[in-house]
Amino acid sequence: MNRKKTSQLGQQIVFVGPAVLVFVLIILIPFVSGLYYSFTSWNGVSGEVSWIGLDNYKHIFMQDTAFRDSFWFTTRFTIIGVAATNVLGFALAYFLIKPLKSRNVLRTVFFMPNVIGGLLLGFIWQFIFVKGFSAVGELTGLAFFNQPWLGTEGTAFWAIVIVFVWQTAGYLMVIYISSLNNVPKDILEAAEIDGASRWQTLRTIIIPLIMPAATVCLFLALSWSFKMFDLNLSLTRGGPFGSTESVAMNIYNEAFSNNRYGLGTAKAIIFFVIVAVITSIQVKFTKSKEVEA
């Protein structure tokens, strides 16, 4: 019996041990260290770390208007970005499960933006907004293309939303395609025989049956939009005048530009808690809507 337990323990160490070790070194230890530094005053470089207790958190909640502004921007961006990228991703999936000759090519085309890195994608779109749109505007005279897309608060916000949705919708499209292909055909055929319209079939049969995929897609979109940094950095750098600064960029600037590592870490801890709570509520809510075929 002891030999059997020893063998099982050895197998667990061999197969699970490396993953646990990586998790501890990459995730757990940095998180605990960050939690400690959030109660200190440290510039991230010197060896002097001063314990200041809750002062960082008091400063964030009572005095730091820049953090509140960045959180408000991130909240608006998340609401619009999550809704738009899921609607577009599902629409593309619903269209590309049809028996089209070019559907595989179209799937590849719509998925390709997700393969490109966020920084590179942002610089490409920065050129498009500044040079490409202005050239098209001169040729066509359309006011839509002649706007200062990265020069004002309103247009810069929508510029980031456009690029984010364009980049991420293709990834969610793949998940929705997989889920739509698993919807039982006999149920759809029965609905068609009963005289259900396409909208009724979509609303009462297809959407409830793909809710597991919607749970995953909503979670991913929430996570991506809340943590959005690379597009923000490459497109606007938080400008103009900090109006498009995301929480992730605010934390980065606080820690590495202003050399207030302790304060930046405290903001990161607050951000982590908020995102964890919101995503947990989202997962719990959407899972309650899931049904079985």
Long-range contacts (C-beta under 8 A, 24 or more apart in sequence): 34-265, 34-268, 34-269, 35-265, 35-269, 37-261, 37-262, 37-265, 38-262, 38-265, 38-266, 38-268, 38-269, 39-262, 39-266, 40-262, 41-260, 41-262, 41-263, 42-261, 42-262, 43-259, 43-260, 43-261, 44-255, 44-256, 44-259, 44-261, 45-259, 49-262, 52-262, 56-262, 56-263, 56-265, 56-266, 57-266, 57-270, 59-263, 60-263, 60-266, 60-267, 60-270, 64-267, 66-242, 66-245, 66-250, 67-247, 67-250, 67-267, 69-242, 69-243, 69-245, 70-238, 70-242, 70-245, 70-246, 70-247, 70-249, 70-250, 71-247, 73-157, 73-243, 73-244, 73-245, 73-246, 74-225, 74-226, 74-228, 74-246, 74-247, 74-248, 76-157, 77-157, 77-160, 77-161, 77-164, 77-225, 77-228, 77-246, 78-222, 78-225, 78-226, 80-161, 81-161, 81-164, 81-165, 81-168, 81-221, 81-224, 81-225, 81-228, 82-218, 82-221, 82-222, 82-225, 84-161, 84-165, 84-169, 85-164, 85-165, 85-168, 85-169, 85-172, 85-221, 85-225, 86-172, 86-214, 86-217, 86-218, 86-221, 88-165, 88-169, 88-173, 89-168, 89-169, 89-170, 89-171, 89-172, 89-173, 89-175, 89-176, 89-217, 90-172, 90-173, 90-176, 92-169, 92-170, 92-173, 92-176, 93-172, 93-173, 93-174, 93-175, 93-176, 93-177, 93-180, 94-176, 94-180, 94-202, 96-173, 96-177, 97-177, 97-180, 97-181, 107-173, 107-174, 107-177, 110-169, 110-170, 110-173, 111-170, 111-171, 111-173, 111-174, 112-170, 113-166, 113-167, 113-170, 114-167, 114-168, 114-170, 114-171, 116-167, 117-230, 118-167, 118-229, 118-230, 118-231, 118-234, 119-230, 119-233, 119-234, 120-234, 121-163, 121-167, 121-230, 121-231, 121-234, 122-163, 122-230, 122-231, 122-232, 122-233, 122-234, 122-235, 123-234, 125-159, 125-162, 125-163, 125-235, 126-150, 126-234, 126-235, 129-159, 129-235, 150-235, 150-236, 150-239, 151-240, 152-240, 153-240, 153-241, 153-243, 153-244, 156-235, 156-236, 156-239, 156-240, 156-243, 156-244, 157-243, 157-244, 159-235, 159-236, 160-228, 160-231, 160-232, 160-235, 160-236, 160-244, 163-231, 163-235, 164-224, 164-225, 164-228, 164-231, 167-231, 168-220, 168-221, 168-224, 171-220, 172-217, 172-220, 172-221, 175-213, 175-216, 175-217, 176-210, 176-213, 176-217, 178-213, 179-209, 179-210, 179-212, 179-213, 180-206, 180-210, 183-209, 183-210, 183-293, 184-209, 184-293, 187-293, 208-289, 208-290, 208-291, 209-291, 209-293, 211-286, 211-287, 211-289, 211-290, 211-291, 212-290, 214-286, 215-283, 215-286, 215-287, 215-290, 218-282, 218-286, 219-279, 219-282, 219-283, 222-275, 222-278, 222-279, 222-282, 223-275, 223-279, 226-271, 226-275, 226-278, 227-275, 247-271
